[in-house]
Amino acid sequence: MSEGPAEQDPELLRRLLRAKDRMDAASDEDWPVGRLASVSGVSEAHFARSFKQAFGLPPHRYLLTRRIERAVALLRDTDLAVTEIAFQTGWGSLGTFGRTFRDITGENPGALRARARATAQGLASVPACIVRAVQRPGLTIAVSEKRRQEAVGINRATDDNADKEIR
């Protein structure tokens, strides 16, 4: 049985927080598990397992969440080009950024920017912390798993339509 954050060693939690804080401060940088483990002073396997127990997400998924949060804020609050935002938030290519962004948020960066600007006036009276919490992307499953599930759904819909045509 795995232990939750309350049962983890307080010293280990401080070390994990140190790595998490580093990712938060420089989410545009590459953060392989080895680098994070060295920041925490533990082995790679122990770091990955302990991070997920403490924060509920694997380190890579946490980093994706932070990058997408920052990209959403830049899209909403600046006039920077989508390409510039992609590179500022740590993506190596515009294509990867756009595909991952769409997979996580459900819309492409340009559409999110247009929608955010259209609704900005209505949110002026809502506290910023509430708006950010609601807009935080949910990555409860891996992006690749989400894509696989969507592909299976598409294939099932195609198979169902083919069955109907045969009858």
N, C-alpha and C positions, 0 to 999 in steps of 0.2 A: 504494500500500500504506500502510495507516495505521500510525502508530508507537504503541508501547505506552507505559505510564507510565515505563519505564526510559529510553526515548529522548527523553522530553519535557524541556524546559528546566527545570532545578531552580527557577528563579525563578517560572516559570509554575505549577509544582506547589505552591509555597508560597502563591501567590495563590489557587489553586483550593482548597487546604486552608483558607485563611482563610474563603472562602465556605461551604465544607462545615461548618466549625466554627460559623459564624453560624446555618446551618440547624439544626444539632444543638442549639444553645443556645436557639433560639426556633422550634421546629418548628411551633408553633401559629400563627405569623404567615404572611402571604402572602409567597411568595418567587418572584415572576415572574423570568424569565431576565434581564430588564433590571436589576433590583435586584441580582441575584447578580453580573452582569457588572460593575456599578459597584463592588461590593465588591472584585472581583478586579482591576479596572482594565484590562479588556479588552473587546472588542466582544461583543455578544450572540451572534453566530454562532460566534465563536472560543471563547467561554466554553462554550457548549453542546457543541460538538464536543470540546473539550479535556477537559471534565468527564467525558464518557462514556468517552473514551480512558483517562483516569486512574483512574476508579473503577468502570468497567464498567456503569454505569447512567446514563441521562439524569437531569438534576437533578430533574425533577418526580417521577420514579419513586423516586429516592432519598428525597425528602421524604415521599412516601406511605409508604414503608417505615418511616421514623422515626416518623411519626404513628401508624401501626398498632402498632408496637412499644410506644410509650408507652401507647396505649389498652389493649393486652393487659395491660401491667403494672398499670395502674389498675384494670382489671376484676378482675384476680387478687388485688391487694393492698389494695384499698379497698372501702368500701361505697357509694361515690358512685353516683348514678343514671346509667344509660347516657346519658341526655340531657346531663347535666353533663360526663361524660367526652368526649362528642362535641364539645362546645363548648370544653372545655379543651385538646383536641388539635388544634384549628384547623379543624374542620368547620363550615360555615355552616348545615347542616341535619341533622337526625337521619336523614332518609331517605337522603341521600347517604352519610352515615357508615355506616349499616347496610348499604346495598347494596355499597359499596366494601369494607367490612370482611368481609362474607360472600364476595365475589368473591376476596379475597386469602387469607383464612384457611380458607374452606370451611364456616364455621359462623357463626351470628349472634352478636352480643355476649353476649346472655343465656345461650345454650348454652355458649359458651366459658367464661363465668364459672362456671357450674355444674360443668362438667367440670374446670376448674382447681382449684376448691375440693375436689372429690371426690378428685383425685389428689395434692393438695398434701402429704399425709402421706407418701406413698410417695417423694416427691422430696426429703425433708428431708436425706438423706445424700448427695445429689449436689451437687457444687459449683455455686454460683449462676451462674458464668460459663458452665458447660456447659449448664445448663438454659436460659439466655437464648439461647445460640447455637442450640440445637435448636429453640426456639420462635420464632426470627426468621422473619418472613414472607419467602417467596421471590417476588420480582417479576422473574422472568426475561423475562416478556413483559408488554406493556402490558395494563392492566385491560380496556380496550375490545377488544383482540384476544382476550383470554381469554373475554370475553362472546360475541364473534362465533363463536369456535370451539365454545363450548358450545351456542350456538343452532344452528349447522350440525349438530352431533351430535344435537340434539333433532329437527331437521327430518329428518335421515336415518333416525332411529328411527321417526318417524311415517310416512315414505314406505315403509320396509320393512314395517311393520305393514299399511299400506294394500295393498301388493302381495300380501301373504299372504292378506288377506281377499278380494281379487279372484280369486285362483286357486281 
